[in-house]
């Protein structure tokens, strides 16, 4: 059976000639049977050949685990041909998950102690490829001895093996500290590159090693200056750049050594300036060295001029024809925009040009950087550019672009009119892509600007007449028409704010026109007069449109009802619409229509009071204090004023009883006791409930780079085993947190249900927080432990955090 087996070359040829997958499997199964028989018979002369064929079969994806023990036998063989194949098989077939890999520890130790360079090289390669933590601890001393061997071949492999050992077992760093100082004097570039990599790993994992190697900064500076200024042999030159791999690795090590250390940073400042000015950027190798130099300058305590030079280098990268280099430049500038905002601002025109890149990843990075560059001085120009991009950008970028424009307008709006115009343009261009809170924010903004009510309702009416497909725009327009419909019919509106015209029309940002200052003026706009029937017809068109959502129809229905008190004349048309929707299949619309019909028929005397205009609300004001002050004033007035015959409470009870019998049979309740508690109990017809339990204190569980996660707790009184946890994510940094996902896990004795979050973006600068509800059922009332995993993108980097919350308040489970 052994004699009939194929040679490796014949096996490869026969597998390649197989026309179907079934023929290939048949050839491999037949040959694997021969290999098993050879292993079983213990043929020492052909074992390495059989294992070589098995390794080829393994690389094709077929099972080859039965050759693991044969690898161990060949490694223990004294012949080099057997050791070579045995070590190769061990690297391919063995790993840490299999206990058999520990059986070769003694064989590797014996081979490392031999004086044969080739055998030592095989053992070191195998150890660095699949050595587990146990093997690294057992063989660390042997590798440390080989670091100072006279042979450069062995020293280079020993250094790389030491790097693997440090990554596996960081506590072994003390063993490799002394040889590293000697290895830095090496002239062999391979050994020097491995040594710098080893020192980098040691400094990243050990504060003591970091302090120890700060002494070698002058030596590293000298080595790098030699590479940059004097050059080296042709064998180490890549596209005219002297050993860029070694330069990049030294720069990375200098970045670690100079971070938060003034003396080391001062030592390398001059060198970094030389590298930045003398590196050839016509080749990709030079760009790699230059980019690593920029990262080093930005991470250490470098001089201000050097940081400006680094930003300018990234600005030159933006003009490169290579898309990868432009992407790297945009990502790096996005990280620097917070610390060096003014320097990055100089390259704003180039960044804006990158918005129209055909590459989606480049365009997205340019959008993130453009939004980060918006401030109070350039908000008009940047918003105009972003709005132009919004009109033609791909659909997957529209949500981020629209949200970014709205946030920038909210933070840096120069005037309320400009703010309203900006939001209206976004809603008109990409209304279906805006965030859920855009409608509420615009309504609140318009409601708080009394001087702009007439202007806003006319703008919205015109936009609605042109297009009713953008649902957020239709909702805002319907609300404004319902609130300020009387202003719509007046025909003129006054705007008392200064008129700001952009540079494209001949006006500067400061309001100058050809040297003449454009001061405050009143603009009288006299469009075509709008008739009542046109307004009603437009709202009916919204109600009848197939594109209108149920929520949009609800806005339009309420707007029609409000217009019955805003516009003078007959309300029969409005009553007819309410009657039609009284039998609508949508329950919400049906309920509204029925209640509005009842207002017309039974409580017409209360209709004007119920549908009066909303009060002005100042955005961002201390509403809690204002409400407390207003309630106090109302209480004082109620004490001083006499009780009228028909109290406000009785009117409210009438409104709550709209669906009862005809109004003539309705009886008013007796006067209520003015005590607030008794009034509330009689009003809602509920029994007196006990006082609610004391609130559970909130808990902050996470904070990083401005992103903060807080937990608030509620235990419903009727279900003591149920705990409701609201996860609130806020962001005080300068960049949005996007693609935010919060996942939770609890012990098996608990039941956890995650509700859908309010969104996946946490806006910058303390914008609207993102919330998510967790429902946890604790039937045994056991102590609660919670494990959270957060994944999100921030400043162009993907972040994943996993942590456990063990300090939950006792009130959450007792």
TISE-115904 format. One record per residue (C-alpha): x, z, y; residue in one letter. Coordinates in steps of 0.1 Angstrom, whole numbers, padded with zeros to 4 digits, always signed. Last residue first. Example, Ala and Ser with C-alpha at 12.3 -4.5 7.8 and 13.67 -1.06 7.14 Angstrom:
TISE-115904
+0137+0071-0011S;+0123+0078-0045A;
end
This chain:
TISE-115904
-0344+0477+0447X;-0333+0440+0447X;-0329+0427+0483X;-0331+0462+0498X;-0296+0470+0484X;-0281+0445+0508X;-0260+0416+0492X;-0223+0424+0490X;-0215+0404+0458X;-0216+0368+0473X;-0195+0345+0452X;-0175+0316+0465X;-0170+0278+0459X;-0160+0256+0488X;-0157+0218+0488X;-0145+0199+0519X;-0142+0161+0524X;-0122+0153+0555X;-0131+0131+0585X;-0135+0159+0609X;-0160+0176+0586X;-0176+0162+0554X;-0196+0186+0532X;-0197+0204+0499X;-0207+0240+0496X;-0210+0259+0463X;-0226+0293+0462X;-0227+0321+0436X;-0252+0350+0441X;-0252+0384+0425X;-0283+0406+0426X;-0285+0441+0412X;-0313+0442+0386X;-0349+0445+0396X;-0359+0435+0360X;-0383+0408+0371X;-0360+0393+0397X;-0374+0360+0409X;-0353+0342+0434X;-0367+0316+0458X;-0340+0299+0479X;-0350+0282+0512X;-0327+0258+0531X;-0319+0257+0568X;-0298+0234+0591X;-0292+0246+0626X;-0301+0226+0657X;-0270+0222+0678X;-0243+0249+0683X;-0216+0225+0695X;-0218+0201+0666X;-0249+0192+0646X;-0252+0203+0609X;-0262+0172+0590X;-0278+0171+0555X;-0314+0180+0565X;-0341+0206+0564X;-0331+0215+0529X;-0353+0209+0499X;-0363+0242+0481X;-0340+0257+0455X;-0356+0278+0427X;-0338+0305+0409X;-0350+0327+0380X;-0329+0358+0373X;-0318+0373+0340X;-0294+0344+0335X;-0272+0354+0364X;-0276+0334+0397X;-0264+0300+0409X;-0266+0282+0443X;-0259+0247+0457X;-0256+0239+0494X;-0250+0202+0503X;-0239+0190+0537X;-0234+0152+0539X;-0222+0156+0576X;-0208+0185+0596X;-0208+0172+0632X;-0176+0175+0653X;-0167+0198+0682X;-0171+0231+0664X;-0199+0256+0668X;-0218+0246+0636X;-0247+0265+0622X;-0259+0268+0586X;-0289+0289+0578X;-0297+0299+0542X;-0332+0315+0540X;-0335+0338+0510X;-0370+0346+0496X;-0370+0374+0471X;-0398+0378+0445X;-0400+0409+0423X;-0421+0428+0449X;-0448+0401+0450X;-0477+0412+0473X;-0454+0426+0500X;-0433+0394+0502X;-0396+0402+0501X;-0378+0384+0530X;-0340+0379+0534X;-0318+0361+0558X;-0285+0345+0548X;-0259+0332+0572X;-0234+0303+0569X;-0210+0294+0596X;-0192+0262+0603X;-0168+0265+0633X;-0136+0258+0614X;-0146+0280+0585X;-0172+0308+0582X;-0191+0320+0551X;-0212+0349+0539X;-0229+0363+0571X;-0256+0386+0560X;-0290+0394+0577X;-0305+0429+0576X;-0336+0434+0556X;-0366+0441+0578X;-0383+0475+0575X;-0415+0474+0554X;-0448+0461+0570X;-0472+0487+0583X;-0503+0490+0562X;-0532+0465+0566X;-0565+0473+0583X;-0590+0451+0566X;-0595+0416+0579X;-0622+0401+0600X;-0597+0380+0620X;-0611+0390+0654X;-0622+0425+0643X;-0587+0434+0631X;-0570+0418+0662X;-0593+0436+0686X;-0587+0469+0668X;-0550+0466+0672X;-0551+0455+0708X;-0575+0482+0719X;-0601+0465+0742X;-0630+0475+0719X;-0651+0445+0713X;-0683+0435+0731X;-0710+0427+0706X;-0708+0394+0687X;-0724+0363+0702X;-0752+0348+0683X;-0753+0311+0673X;-0788+0298+0667X;-0787+0275+0697X;-0752+0263+0687X;-0763+0248+0655X;-0752+0264+0622X;-0715+0270+0611X;-0686+0245+0612X;-0673+0255+0646X;-0670+0292+0637X;-0633+0297+0647X;-0641+0282+0681X;-0670+0306+0686X;-0647+0335+0676X;-0623+0323+0703X;-0651+0324+0729X;-0661+0359+0718X;-0625+0370+0722X;-0623+0355+0757X;-0652+0377+0767X;-0686+0365+0777X;-0701+0392+0800X;-0668+0398+0817X;-0647+0430+0813X;-0636+0442+0847X;-0600+0435+0858X;-0574+0463+0862X;-0567+0469+0826X;-0568+0432+0817X;-0544+0425+0845X;-0519+0450+0833X;-0521+0437+0798X;-0516+0401+0810X;-0485+0412+0830X;-0470+0429+0799X;-0478+0398+0777X;-0460+0376+0803X;-0429+0398+0804X;-0427+0399+0766X;-0432+0361+0765X;-0405+0356+0791X;-0381+0379+0772X;-0386+0360+0740X;-0384+0327+0756X;-0349+0332+0770X;-0346+0297+0783X;-0331+0268+0763X;-0356+0243+0776X;-0380+0254+0803X;-0416+0251+0791X;-0443+0239+0814X;-0478+0248+0803X;-0498+0224+0781X;-0526+0207+0799X;-0562+0218+0792X;-0579+0208+0760X;-0595+0242+0751X;-0606+0249+0787X;-0621+0214+0792X;-0639+0215+0759X;-0655+0250+0764X;-0688+0238+0779X;-0689+0210+0753X;-0691+0236+0726X;-0718+0224+0702X;-0718+0186+0703X;-0685+0176+0718X;-0665+0205+0704X;-0681+0200+0670X;-0670+0164+0670X;-0634+0176+0677X;-0636+0200+0647X;-0649+0172+0625X;-0622+0148+0637X;-0595+0173+0631X;-0607+0181+0596X;-0610+0145+0587X;-0575+0137+0600X;-0560+0165+0579X;-0580+0157+0548X;-0570+0120+0547X;-0600+0102+0532X;-0616+0098+0566X;-0653+0108+0569X;-0651+0125+0603X;-0628+0097+0613X;-0657+0075+0622X;-0675+0102+0641X;-0643+0109+0661X;-0640+0072+0670X;-0676+0072+0682X;-0671+0103+0703X;-0642+0085+0721X;-0663+0055+0728X;-0691+0076+0741X;-0669+0095+0765X;-0684+0080+0797X;-0664+0083+0829X;-0635+0103+0843X;-0602+0104+0824X;-0583+0137+0817X;-0611+0156+0799X;-0620+0129+0773X;-0583+0119+0774X;-0575+0151+0754X;-0597+0139+0725X;-0580+0105+0725X;-0546+0121+0725X;-0556+0144+0695X;-0566+0113+0675X;-0534+0095+0685X;-0512+0124+0674X;-0531+0128+0641X;-0527+0091+0635X;-0490+0095+0639X;-0490+0124+0614X;-0509+0102+0589X;-0483+0075+0593X;-0491+0043+0613X;-0478+0010+0598X;-0513+0000+0586X;-0525+0000+0622X;-0561+0013+0628X;-0552+0045+0646X;-0525+0028+0667X;-0549+0001+0677X;-0574+0028+0687X;-0547+0043+0709X;-0542+0010+0726X;-0579+0004+0730X;-0583+0038+0747X;-0555+0030+0772X;-0569-0005+0779X;-0604+0009+0784X;-0592+0034+0810X;-0576+0007+0831X;-0539+0004+0839X;-0528-0008+0873X;-0500-0033+0872X;-0467-0017+0882X;-0461+0001+0915X;-0428+0020+0912X;-0418+0039+0944X;-0382+0050+0943X;-0373+0078+0966X;-0337+0080+0977X;-0307+0103+0972X;-0275+0088+0986X;-0258+0055+0976X;-0225+0057+0994X;-0213+0025+1009X;-0179+0012+0998X;-0192-0019+0980X;-0219+0002+0963X;-0210+0038+0955X;-0231+0060+0931X;-0203+0081+0916X;-0204+0062+0884X;-0198+0030+0904X;-0225+0005+0914X;-0221-0032+0912X;-0248-0039+0885X;-0223-0037+0856X;-0208-0006+0871X;-0239+0015+0862X;-0266+0025+0886X;-0275+0061+0893X;-0306+0065+0915X;-0306+0099+0931X;-0336+0121+0920X;-0369+0120+0938X;-0388+0096+0916X;-0423+0089+0928X;-0450+0073+0907X;-0477+0047+0916X;-0508+0032+0898X;-0529+0064+0895X;-0542+0054+0860X;-0512+0067+0841X;-0512+0100+0859X;-0546+0108+0844X;-0532+0101+0810X;-0507+0130+0813X;-0513+0151+0783X;-0529+0126+0759X;-0507+0097+0771X;-0477+0120+0766X;-0487+0129+0731X;-0494+0094+0721X;-0461+0082+0735X;-0442+0108+0716X;-0459+0099+0684X;-0455+0062+0689X;-0418+0066+0696X;-0413+0086+0664X;-0433+0059+0644X;-0414+0028+0656X;-0439+0001+0645X;-0462+0003+0676X;-0442-0022+0697X;-0449-0037+0731X;-0479-0016+0742X;-0461+0015+0730X;-0430+0007+0752X;-0452+0002+0782X;-0472+0034+0776X;-0439+0053+0771X;-0424+0041+0804X;-0457+0049+0822X;-0460+0083+0806X;-0424+0091+0815X;-0425+0081+0852X;-0458+0100+0858X;-0444+0132+0841X;-0410+0130+0857X;-0415+0155+0885X;-0429+0180+0860X;-0397+0180+0838X;-0403+0207+0812X;-0430+0187+0793X;-0407+0157+0792X;-0379+0177+0776X;-0402+0195+0752X;-0417+0162+0741X;-0383+0147+0737X;-0370+0177+0716X;-0402+0177+0694X;-0398+0140+0686X;-0361+0141+0680X;-0365+0170+0655X;-0368+0149+0624X;-0336+0130+0630X;-0336+0094+0642X;-0336+0064+0618X;-0372+0052+0621X;-0369+0051+0659X;-0339+0027+0658X;-0341+0006+0689X;-0372+0019+0707X;-0364+0055+0698X;-0328+0051+0710X;-0341+0035+0742X;-0365+0063+0747X;-0338+0089+0741X;-0316+0074+0767X;-0344+0070+0793X;-0353+0106+0789X;-0318+0118+0794X;-0313+0095+0824X;-0344+0110+0839X;-0333+0145+0832X;-0300+0140+0850X;-0263+0141+0841X;-0270+0144+0803X;-0239+0159+0786X;-0251+0181+0757X;-0286+0166+0751X;-0273+0130+0756X;-0244+0136+0732X;-0268+0150+0706X;-0292+0120+0709X;-0263+0095+0708X;-0249+0112+0677X;-0283+0112+0659X;-0288+0075+0666X;-0253+0066+0654X;-0255+0087+0623X;-0289+0074+0613X;-0279+0038+0622X;-0248+0036+0601X;-0264+0028+0567X;-0286+0001+0584X;-0256-0019+0596X;-0249-0019+0634X;-0265-0045+0657X;-0288-0025+0681X;-0269+0008+0676X;-0237-0009+0688X;-0252-0016+0722X;-0265+0020+0723X;-0230+0032+0715X;-0215+0012+0744X;-0242+0024+0769X;-0237+0060+0757X;-0200+0057+0762X;-0204+0044+0798X;-0229+0070+0808X;-0213+0100+0790X;-0178+0093+0805X;-0174+0123+0828X;-0196+0148+0809X;-0179+0142+0775X;-0180+0116+0747X;-0148+0113+0727X;-0162+0129+0695X;-0190+0103+0694X;-0164+0076+0696X;-0143+0092+0668X;-0173+0094+0645X;-0183+0058+0653X;-0147+0045+0648X;-0146+0062+0614X;-0179+0046+0604X;-0168+0011+0616X;-0135+0014+0596X;-0154+0024+0565X;-0179-0004+0569X;-0153-0032+0573X;-0167-0058+0596X;-0152-0041+0626X;-0176-0039+0655X;-0170-0002+0662X;-0133-0008+0663X;-0137-0021+0699X;-0148+0014+0709X;-0116+0029+0696X;-0096+0004+0716X;-0115+0012+0748X;-0111+0050+0741X;-0073+0049+0738X;-0066+0070+0769X;-0091+0095+0757X;-0068+0105+0728X;-0043+0120+0753X;-0070+0139+0771X;-0085+0154+0740X;-0053+0167+0725X;-0065+0197+0704X;-0101+0186+0698X;-0094+0149+0694X;-0065+0154+0671X;-0084+0153+0638X;-0104+0122+0648X;-0071+0106+0660X;-0058+0110+0625X;-0088+0094+0608X;-0088+0065+0634X;-0051+0059+0628X;-0054+0059+0590X;-0083+0034+0592X;-0062+0012+0615X;-0033+0013+0591X;-0056+0004+0561X;-0072-0025+0581X;-0038-0042+0586X;-0038-0063+0618X;-0024-0034+0639X;-0039-0027+0672X;-0052+0007+0661X;-0017+0016+0650X;-0006+0013+0686X;-0030+0040+0695X;-0016+0061+0666X;+0018+0057+0682X;+0003+0067+0716X;-0010+0099+0700X;+0025+0108+0687X;+0041+0101+0721X;+0015+0124+0737X;+0025+0151+0712X;+0062+0146+0720X;+0055+0150+0757X;+0037+0183+0750X;+0066+0197+0731X;+0062+0205+0694X;+0049+0236+0677X;+0044+0220+0643X;+0014+0202+0629X;+0010+0174+0654X;+0047+0164+0653X;+0047+0164+0615X;+0016+0142+0613X;+0031+0118+0638X;+0063+0116+0618X;+0044+0109+0586X;+0027+0080+0604X;+0061+0067+0615X;+0076+0068+0580X;+0045+0050+0565X;+0046+0024+0594X;+0083+0017+0586X;+0075+0010+0550X;+0046-0013+0560X;+0069-0035+0579X;+0070-0046+0616X;+0071-0009+0626X;+0109-0005+0627X;+0117+0031+0632X;+0139+0039+0662X;+0114+0055+0687X;+0094+0078+0664X;+0125+0087+0643X;+0145+0096+0674X;+0116+0117+0689X;+0113+0135+0655X;+0150+0143+0656X;+0149+0158+0691X;+0120+0181+0681X;+0136+0193+0648X;+0154+0224+0660X;+0126+0234+0684X;+0101+0234+0656X;+0124+0256+0635X;+0127+0282+0663X;+0090+0282+0672X;+0076+0288+0637X;+0038+0283+0633X;+0044+0252+0611X;+0080+0242+0613X;+0089+0247+0576X;+0057+0229+0564X;+0062+0199+0587X;+0099+0198+0579X;+0090+0195+0542X;+0066+0166+0549X;+0093+0149+0570X;+0118+0153+0542X;+0094+0136+0518X;+0086+0107+0541X;+0123+0101+0547X;+0131+0102+0510X;+0104+0076+0502X;+0114+0055+0532X;+0149+0049+0517X;+0165+0032+0547X;+0140+0008+0562X;+0149-0029+0561X;+0120-0039+0539X;+0129-0011+0515X;+0166-0002+0515X;+0180+0022+0489X;+0199-0005+0469X;+0212-0021+0501X;+0233+0009+0509X;+0225+0034+0537X;+0214+0035+0573X;+0234+0051+0602X;+0206+0062+0625X;+0176+0069+0604X;+0191+0080+0571X;+0218+0101+0589X;+0192+0117+0611X;+0172+0126+0580X;+0202+0143+0564X;+0211+0162+0596X;+0176+0174+0601X;+0175+0186+0565X;+0207+0205+0571X;+0194+0220+0603X;+0162+0231+0585X;+0181+0249+0557X;+0175+0284+0571X;+0138+0279+0570X;+0143+0278+0532X;+0142+0316+0527X;+0111+0322+0549X;+0091+0296+0530X;+0104+0309+0497X;+0092+0344+0506X;+0058+0330+0516X;+0055+0314+0481X;+0032+0286+0470X;+0036+0259+0497X;+0073+0268+0502X;+0081+0264+0465X;+0063+0231+0462X;+0081+0217+0492X;+0115+0229+0478X;+0108+0210+0446X;+0099+0179+0465X;+0131+0181+0485X;+0151+0186+0453X;+0134+0156+0437X;+0143+0134+0466X;+0179+0147+0467X;+0183+0141+0429X;+0170+0105+0433X;+0191+0099+0464X;+0224+0109+0448X;+0245+0123+0477X;+0237+0159+0467X;+0242+0186+0493X;+0206+0197+0490X;+0213+0205+0453X;+0233+0235+0463X;+0205+0251+0482X;+0181+0243+0455X;+0201+0261+0428X;+0194+0296+0442X;+0155+0293+0445X;+0147+0280+0410X;+0144+0313+0392X;+0125+0331+0420X;+0098+0303+0419X;+0087+0312+0384X;+0057+0330+0398X;+0041+0297+0406X;+0035+0289+0369X;+0020+0254+0364X;+0029+0239+0397X;+0063+0256+0396X;+0069+0243+0361X;+0061+0207+0371X;+0085+0208+0400X;+0112+0223+0376X;+0107+0193+0353X;+0113+0170+0383X;+0146+0188+0390X;+0156+0187+0354X;+0150+0149+0353X;+0173+0144+0383X;+0200+0168+0369X;+0200+0151+0335X;+0207+0116+0350X;+0231+0130+0376X;+0254+0144+0348X;+0275+0173+0359X;+0248+0199+0350X;+0237+0222+0378X;+0199+0218+0373X;+0205+0220+0335X;+0209+0257+0336X;+0175+0261+0354X;+0158+0240+0327X;+0171+0263+0300X;+0159+0294+0320X;+0124+0280+0324X;+0119+0272+0287X;+0097+0301+0276X;+0077+0304+0308X;+0072+0267+0310X;+0060+0265+0273X;+0034+0293+0280X;+0021+0275+0311X;+0017+0243+0293X;+0042+0214+0291X;+0025+0180+0288X;+0044+0156+0311X;+0072+0177+0325X;+0081+0190+0290X;+0080+0156+0275X;+0103+0141+0302X;+0127+0171+0298X;+0129+0166+0260X;+0136+0129+0263X;+0162+0134+0290X;+0180+0160+0269X;+0181+0136+0240X;+0196+0108+0262X;+0221+0132+0277X;+0235+0145+0244X;+0251+0179+0251X;+0226+0199+0231X;+0209+0229+0246X;+0179+0209+0258X;+0174+0196+0223X;+0172+0231+0208X;+0147+0242+0234X;+0126+0211+0229X;+0125+0217+0191X;+0117+0254+0197X;+0087+0245+0219X;+0074+0218+0196X;+0049+0241+0178X;+0032+0250+0211X;+0016+0215+0213X;-0002+0222+0181X;-0026+0246+0199X;-0045+0217+0214X;-0060+0220+0249X;-0026+0220+0265X;-0019+0184+0256X;-0008+0163+0226X;-0014+0127+0216X;+0003+0107+0244X;+0032+0129+0254X;+0038+0141+0218X;+0038+0104+0206X;+0065+0096+0231X;+0085+0126+0220X;+0082+0115+0183X;+0091+0078+0191X;+0123+0088+0208X;+0131+0116+0183X;+0128+0092+0153X;+0152+0066+0168X;+0176+0095+0179X;+0180+0107+0143X;+0182+0145+0138X;+0145+0148+0130X;+0127+0178+0146X;+0109+0154+0171X;+0099+0132+0141X;+0083+0160+0123X;+0063+0172+0154X;+0051+0137+0160X;+0039+0135+0124X;+0018+0166+0130X;-0001+0148+0158X;-0007+0115+0139X;-0041+0125+0126X;-0053+0125+0162X;-0053+0087+0165X;-0089+0079+0174X;-0093+0044+0190X;-0090+0037+0227X;-0066+0007+0227X;-0038+0031+0238X;-0044+0050+0205X;-0040+0019+0184X;-0006+0013+0202X;+0003+0049+0194X;-0006+0044+0158X;+0017+0013+0156X;+0046+0034+0169X;+0037+0062+0145X;+0040+0038+0115X;+0074+0026+0128X;+0087+0061+0133X;+0076+0070+0098X;+0093+0040+0082X;+0125+0056+0069X;+0111+0091+0062X;+0083+0080+0039X;+0062+0112+0035X;+0036+0098+0011X;+0008+0113+0032X;+0022+0098+0064X;+0025+0064+0047X;-0011+0067+0033X;-0024+0075+0067X;-0006+0045+0083X;-0020+0022+0056X;-0056+0035+0063X;-0050+0030+0100X;-0041-0006+0093X;-0074-0013+0076X;-0094+0005+0103X;-0075-0014+0130X;-0081-0049+0115X;-0118-0041+0108X;-0123-0027+0144X;-0109-0060+0158X;-0131-0081+0136X;-0162-0061+0148X;-0152-0065+0184X;-0152-0102+0181X;-0127-0130+0182X;-0097-0112+0168X;-0065-0130+0177X;-0053-0102+0200X;-0056-0077+0171X;-0036-0100+0148X;-0009-0105+0174X;-0006-0067+0181X;-0004-0060+0144X;+0022-0087+0138X;+0044-0072+0165X;+0040-0037+0151X;+0048-0047+0116X;+0019-0050+0091X;+0012-0029+0060X;+0015-0045+0026X;+0046-0025+0016X;+0029+0008+0023X;+0000+0000+0000X;
end
